[in-house]
Amino acid sequence: MEAEGKLPANYRVAIISMIIENDDSIVGVNKILHDYNMYIKGRMGIPYRERGLNIISVVVDAPDDAVSALSGKLGRLKGVTSKAVFSKRIDT
């Protein structure tokens, strides 16, 4: 990382949203999120019991390729749908 308080120029804020339809995948989701914890700024989870779903949103500040890799790994888990939305601005 660069000077204290400044992130590298290629970092962007993104939100990764997940819908988890398979409870067996929750352990995998948490392991992957732990592997990327250096980028995670916040996480919100909502158990939607009436539909048998878990909904998780994760805010990250990371390079584009790290966000894409994280979202892709999550989406490859059985019963997990994952999408990333990126900010337009890249801080310098």
Secondary structure as the mmCIF struct_conf table of DSSP 4:
data_model
#
loop_
_struct_conf.conf_type_id
_struct_conf.id
_struct_conf.beg_label_comp_id
_struct_conf.beg_label_asym_id
_struct_conf.beg_label_seq_id
_struct_conf.end_label_comp_id
_struct_conf.end_label_asym_id
_struct_conf.end_label_seq_id
BEND BEND1 ALA A 3 ALA A 3
TURN_TY1_P TURN_TY1_P1 GLU A 4 GLY A 5
TURN_TY1_P TURN_TY1_P2 ALA A 9 ASN A 10
STRN STRN1 TYR A 11 ILE A 20
HELX_RH_3T_P HELX_RH_3T_P1 ASP A 23 SER A 25
HELX_RH_AL_P HELX_RH_AL_P1 ILE A 26 ASP A 35
TURN_TY1_P TURN_TY1_P3 TYR A 36 TYR A 39
STRN STRN2 ILE A 40 TYR A 48
HELX_RH_3T_P HELX_RH_3T_P2 ARG A 49 ARG A 51
TURN_TY1_P TURN_TY1_P4 GLY A 52 GLY A 52
STRN STRN3 LEU A 53 PRO A 63
HELX_RH_AL_P HELX_RH_AL_P2 ASP A 64 GLY A 75
TURN_TY1_P TURN_TY1_P5 ARG A 76 ARG A 76
BEND BEND2 LEU A 77 LEU A 77
TURN_TY1_P TURN_TY1_P6 LYS A 78 GLY A 79
STRN STRN4 VAL A 80 PHE A 86
BEND BEND3 LYS A 88 LYS A 88
#
